[in-house]
Each structure stands twice: as structure tokens, then as C-alpha cells.
Amino acid sequence: MGRDPRGLIAMAIVGMFQSTRPHGA
């Protein structure tokens, strides 16, 4: 995979945030 580590890190952070935050916008 030739993807930048920042992309993976950002995705992981977003996933964790979404998982921790309740569903409701």
C-alpha cells in the first residue's frame, strides 16, 4: 500500500471519535 500514514491515522481518529461520540447530529 502506498498510502500516507497521515491518512490511516486520520481515519483511525475519525473512527474512534465516531465510535465514542453518540449518534445524533
SEFIZA-3560 file (N, C-alpha, C; in Angstrom, 3 decimals):
REM SEFIZA-3560
<numar><xx>0.860</xx><yy>-1.210</yy><zz>0.000</zz><atom>N</atom></numar>
<numar><xx>0.000</xx><yy>0.000</yy><zz>0.000</zz><atom>CA</atom></numar>
<numar><xx>0.891</xx><yy>1.253</yy><zz>0.000</zz><atom>C</atom></numar>
<numar><xx>0.633</xx><yy>2.169</yy><zz>-0.899</zz><atom>N</atom></numar>
<numar><xx>1.446</xx><yy>3.390</yy><zz>-0.946</zz><atom>CA</atom></numar>
<numar><xx>0.662</xx><yy>4.589</yy><zz>-0.438</zz><atom>C</atom></numar>
<numar><xx>-0.011</xx><yy>4.367</yy><zz>0.677</zz><atom>N</atom></numar>
<numar><xx>-0.809</xx><yy>5.492</yy><zz>1.232</zz><atom>CA</atom></numar>
<numar><xx>-0.028</xx><yy>6.177</yy><zz>2.343</zz><atom>C</atom></numar>
<numar><xx>-0.250</xx><yy>7.472</yy><zz>2.518</zz><atom>N</atom></numar>
<numar><xx>0.478</xx><yy>8.198</yy><zz>3.565</zz><atom>CA</atom></numar>
<numar><xx>-0.029</xx><yy>7.767</yy><zz>4.936</zz><atom>C</atom></numar>
<numar><xx>0.860</xx><yy>7.720</yy><zz>5.931</zz><atom>N</atom></numar>
<numar><xx>0.450</xx><yy>7.327</yy><zz>7.291</zz><atom>CA</atom></numar>
<numar><xx>-0.572</xx><yy>8.297</yy><zz>7.860</zz><atom>C</atom></numar>
<numar><xx>-0.515</xx><yy>9.546</yy><zz>7.414</zz><atom>N</atom></numar>
<numar><xx>-1.462</xx><yy>10.538</yy><zz>7.957</zz><atom>CA</atom></numar>
<numar><xx>-2.891</xx><yy>10.109</yy><zz>7.638</zz><atom>C</atom></numar>
<numar><xx>-3.096</xx><yy>9.587</yy><zz>6.445</zz><atom>N</atom></numar>
<numar><xx>-4.450</xx><yy>9.172</yy><zz>6.059</zz><atom>CA</atom></numar>
<numar><xx>-4.950</xx><yy>8.078</yy><zz>6.990</zz><atom>C</atom></numar>
<numar><xx>-4.094</xx><yy>7.092</yy><zz>7.253</zz><atom>N</atom></numar>
<numar><xx>-4.517</xx><yy>5.986</yy><zz>8.130</zz><atom>CA</atom></numar>
<numar><xx>-4.784</xx><yy>6.516</yy><zz>9.534</zz><atom>C</atom></numar>
<numar><xx>-3.900</xx><yy>7.382</yy><zz>10.012</zz><atom>N</atom></numar>
<numar><xx>-4.066</xx><yy>7.940</yy><zz>11.361</zz><atom>CA</atom></numar>
<numar><xx>-5.366</xx><yy>8.735</yy><zz>11.436</zz><atom>C</atom></numar>
<numar><xx>-5.600</xx><yy>9.577</yy><zz>10.440</zz><atom>N</atom></numar>
<numar><xx>-6.820</xx><yy>10.391</yy><zz>10.433</zz><atom>CA</atom></numar>
<numar><xx>-8.040</xx><yy>9.483</yy><zz>10.441</zz><atom>C</atom></numar>
<numar><xx>-8.001</xx><yy>8.436</yy><zz>9.616</zz><atom>N</atom></numar>
<numar><xx>-9.149</xx><yy>7.514</yy><zz>9.552</zz><atom>CA</atom></numar>
<numar><xx>-9.367</xx><yy>6.862</yy><zz>10.919</zz><atom>C</atom></numar>
<numar><xx>-8.286</xx><yy>6.446</yy><zz>11.559</zz><atom>N</atom></numar>
<numar><xx>-8.397</xx><yy>5.795</yy><zz>12.869</zz><atom>CA</atom></numar>
<numar><xx>-8.982</xx><yy>6.772</yy><zz>13.884</zz><atom>C</atom></numar>
<numar><xx>-8.507</xx><yy>8.016</yy><zz>13.853</zz><atom>N</atom></numar>
<numar><xx>-9.000</xx><yy>9.027</yy><zz>14.800</zz><atom>CA</atom></numar>
<numar><xx>-10.492</xx><yy>9.262</yy><zz>14.567</zz><atom>C</atom></numar>
<numar><xx>-10.867</xx><yy>9.445</yy><zz>13.316</zz><atom>N</atom></numar>
<numar><xx>-12.280</xx><yy>9.690</yy><zz>12.994</zz><atom>CA</atom></numar>
<numar><xx>-13.124</xx><yy>8.503</yy><zz>13.451</zz><atom>C</atom></numar>
<numar><xx>-12.653</xx><yy>7.303</yy><zz>13.185</zz><atom>N</atom></numar>
<numar><xx>-13.403</xx><yy>6.107</yy><zz>13.587</zz><atom>CA</atom></numar>
<numar><xx>-13.575</xx><yy>6.064</yy><zz>15.101</zz><atom>C</atom></numar>
<numar><xx>-12.503</xx><yy>6.356</yy><zz>15.825</zz><atom>N</atom></numar>
<numar><xx>-12.590</xx><yy>6.330</yy><zz>17.292</zz><atom>CA</atom></numar>
<numar><xx>-13.557</xx><yy>7.413</yy><zz>17.774</zz><atom>C</atom></numar>
<numar><xx>-13.452</xx><yy>8.600</yy><zz>17.192</zz><atom>N</atom></numar>
<numar><xx>-14.334</xx><yy>9.698</yy><zz>17.598</zz><atom>CA</atom></numar>
<numar><xx>-15.782</xx><yy>9.316</yy><zz>17.347</zz><atom>C</atom></numar>
<numar><xx>-16.061</xx><yy>8.786</yy><zz>16.165</zz><atom>N</atom></numar>
<numar><xx>-17.444</xx><yy>8.422</yy><zz>15.820</zz><atom>CA</atom></numar>
<numar><xx>-17.931</xx><yy>7.322</yy><zz>16.757</zz><atom>C</atom></numar>
<numar><xx>-17.055</xx><yy>6.387</yy><zz>17.073</zz><atom>N</atom></numar>
<numar><xx>-17.451</xx><yy>5.270</yy><zz>17.938</zz><atom>CA</atom></numar>
<numar><xx>-17.720</xx><yy>5.787</yy><zz>19.358</zz><atom>C</atom></numar>
<numar><xx>-16.882</xx><yy>6.730</yy><zz>19.809</zz><atom>N</atom></numar>
<numar><xx>-17.047</xx><yy>7.247</yy><zz>21.172</zz><atom>CA</atom></numar>
<numar><xx>-18.224</xx><yy>8.212</yy><zz>21.247</zz><atom>C</atom></numar>
<numar><xx>-18.383</xx><yy>9.027</yy><zz>20.221</zz><atom>N</atom></numar>
<numar><xx>-19.469</xx><yy>10.029</yy><zz>20.246</zz><atom>CA</atom></numar>
<numar><xx>-20.807</xx><yy>9.364</yy><zz>19.935</zz><atom>C</atom></numar>
<numar><xx>-21.868</xx><yy>9.801</yy><zz>20.574</zz><atom>N</atom></numar>
<numar><xx>-23.198</xx><yy>9.231</yy><zz>20.319</zz><atom>CA</atom></numar>
<numar><xx>-23.722</xx><yy>9.631</yy><zz>18.946</zz><atom>C</atom></numar>
<numar><xx>-24.585</xx><yy>8.815</yy><zz>18.403</zz><atom>N</atom></numar>
<numar><xx>-25.135</xx><yy>9.112</yy><zz>17.071</zz><atom>CA</atom></numar>
<numar><xx>-26.230</xx><yy>10.169</yy><zz>17.198</zz><atom>C</atom></numar>
<numar><xx>-25.991</xx><yy>11.324</yy><zz>16.627</zz><atom>N</atom></numar>
<numar><xx>-27.018</xx><yy>12.380</yy><zz>16.701</zz><atom>CA</atom></numar>
<numar><xx>-26.418</xx><yy>13.680</yy><zz>16.238</zz><atom>C</atom></numar>
<numar><xx>-26.829</xx><yy>14.153</yy><zz>15.073</zz><atom>N</atom></numar>
<numar><xx>-26.249</xx><yy>15.405</yy><zz>14.578</zz><atom>CA</atom></numar>
<numar><xx>-27.325</xx><yy>16.479</yy><zz>14.597</zz><atom>C</atom></numar>
//
